[in-house]
Amino acid sequence: MYTIPTAKPKTYEITLEMVYEDEEGNEITATENVGIPVEQVTKIETGDIFVENAQVGIEATLSATFYNRGRTDVGNMMVYIEGEGFTVENNRTFIGNFKQGDSQTYEPMIIADQSGTLSGELVVEYEDAAGTPQEIRKPFEFQVEEMMMEEPMPLEGEEGLPLEVED
């Protein structure tokens, strides 16, 4: 048996009526109800994760996009970041119901505590059409530079700037 692609995930009930004869030719009938569970594919995908221009102690935006490419909606979707060497502002984002064919962007602010290559995991939690909790973890890395210190402008008369001379 096959289902149509738009069938809602649930258990469908069909009734089977059987008619047959025994060895003596007596007609026998029976009726049975059969439940057929239909499940559709749940497919949440995460695009690339970007963190641009990360410097120690300065906010940088992380950007990730999600796509529901499955054949069913998902519910109670929550997205957040886990990792060490950085903190995340507005980390947990509740998306709620994520409809089939939709996309969503997640953009929290990251503040790095140290320089170098930092790594973390993007975590997506949701409930599939059957109400079963699911979790997706996508690792990512990003480069963090030391904070750029602006050099103070030299004052007049200091090295680099000529003194103004009045005529």
C-alpha positions in Angstrom: 0.0 0.0 0.0 1.1 3.5 -0.7 -0.2 6.9 0.5 -0.6 10.1 -1.4 2.2 12.7 -0.6 -0.3 15.0 1.1 -1.8 12.5 3.5 -1.8 13.8 7.1 0.3 11.7 9.5 -2.1 9.6 11.6 -3.5 6.1 11.8 -6.1 5.4 9.1 -8.7 2.7 9.7 -9.9 0.5 6.9 -12.6 -2.2 7.1 -11.9 -5.6 5.4 -14.9 -7.7 4.6 -14.0 -11.3 3.7 -16.4 -13.7 2.1 -15.4 -17.3 1.5 -16.8 -20.9 1.5 -15.8 -23.9 3.6 -15.3 -27.4 2.2 -19.0 -28.1 2.2 -19.9 -24.9 0.3 -21.2 -22.9 3.3 -20.6 -19.2 2.9 -18.6 -17.6 5.7 -18.2 -13.9 6.2 -16.0 -11.9 8.4 -15.3 -8.3 9.0 -12.1 -6.9 10.4 -10.9 -3.3 11.1 -7.3 -2.7 10.4 -5.3 0.4 11.4 -2.6 1.6 9.1 -0.2 4.2 10.5 0.9 6.9 8.0 4.1 8.8 8.8 5.4 11.5 6.6 9.1 12.4 6.3 10.2 15.2 8.7 13.3 16.9 7.3 14.6 20.0 9.0 17.9 21.3 7.4 20.3 23.9 8.6 22.1 26.1 6.2 25.7 27.4 6.7 26.5 29.1 10.0 28.3 32.4 9.7 30.1 34.6 12.3 31.6 37.7 10.8 34.3 39.9 12.1 34.5 38.4 15.6 36.8 40.2 18.0 37.4 39.6 21.7 34.9 41.5 23.8 33.0 42.9 20.9 29.5 41.7 19.7 29.4 39.7 16.5 26.3 38.4 14.7 25.9 34.7 14.2 23.6 33.9 11.3 22.0 30.5 10.5 18.9 29.7 8.3 16.7 26.7 8.8 14.5 25.0 6.2 11.5 22.6 6.6 12.0 20.4 3.6 9.9 17.6 5.0 6.3 16.6 4.2 5.0 17.7 7.6 4.9 20.7 10.0 6.9 20.4 13.2 6.0 22.0 16.6 7.6 23.5 19.6 10.8 24.4 17.7 13.6 25.9 19.8 17.0 27.0 18.6 20.1 27.8 20.7 23.9 27.8 20.7 26.2 25.8 23.0 30.0 26.2 23.2 32.9 27.5 25.3 35.0 30.7 25.0 32.1 32.9 24.1 28.7 34.1 25.5 25.5 34.4 23.5 23.0 37.2 24.0 19.3 36.3 23.3 20.5 32.7 22.9 17.3 30.7 23.0 14.8 31.5 20.3 11.4 29.9 20.3 10.1 29.4 16.7 7.1 27.4 17.7 5.3 25.8 14.7 7.5 25.5 11.7 5.4 24.9 8.6 6.3 22.6 5.7 8.2 24.6 3.1 9.1 27.5 5.4 12.5 29.0 6.3 13.6 30.9 9.4 16.7 32.8 10.2 18.4 32.8 13.7 20.7 35.7 14.5 21.9 36.0 18.0 24.9 38.2 19.2 28.1 36.4 20.2 30.7 37.9 22.4 34.1 36.1 22.4 36.1 35.8 25.6 39.3 34.7 23.9 41.0 34.8 20.5 41.7 32.0 18.1 39.5 29.3 16.6 36.4 28.8 18.7 33.8 26.1 18.2 30.3 25.5 19.2 27.1 23.6 18.3 23.9 24.9 16.9 21.0 23.0 18.6 17.6 22.6 17.1 14.9 20.9 19.2 11.4 20.2 17.9 8.5 17.7 18.0 7.7 15.8 14.9 4.1 15.2 13.6 3.7 12.3 16.0 4.7 14.5 19.0 8.1 12.8 19.4 10.9 15.1 20.6 13.8 15.4 18.0 17.1 17.1 18.2 19.6 18.3 15.5 23.1 19.4 16.4 25.3 21.1 13.9 28.9 21.9 14.9 30.6 25.1 13.7 33.9 27.0 14.1 34.7 30.7 13.8 37.9 32.8 14.0 38.2 35.4 16.7 40.8 38.2 16.5 42.3 40.2 19.4 40.4 43.5 20.0 41.8 46.2 17.8 43.2 49.0 20.0 42.9 52.4 18.4 46.1 54.4 18.8 45.5 57.8 20.3 46.0 60.7 18.0 49.2 62.6 18.7 48.8 66.0 20.2 50.1 69.1 18.5 53.8 69.3 19.0 54.2 65.6 19.6 55.9 63.3 17.2 54.2 63.2 13.9 52.5 66.6 13.8 54.3 69.8 13.1 53.8 72.8 15.3 51.9 75.7 13.9 54.2 78.7 13.5 52.7 82.1 13.4 54.2 84.7 11.0 
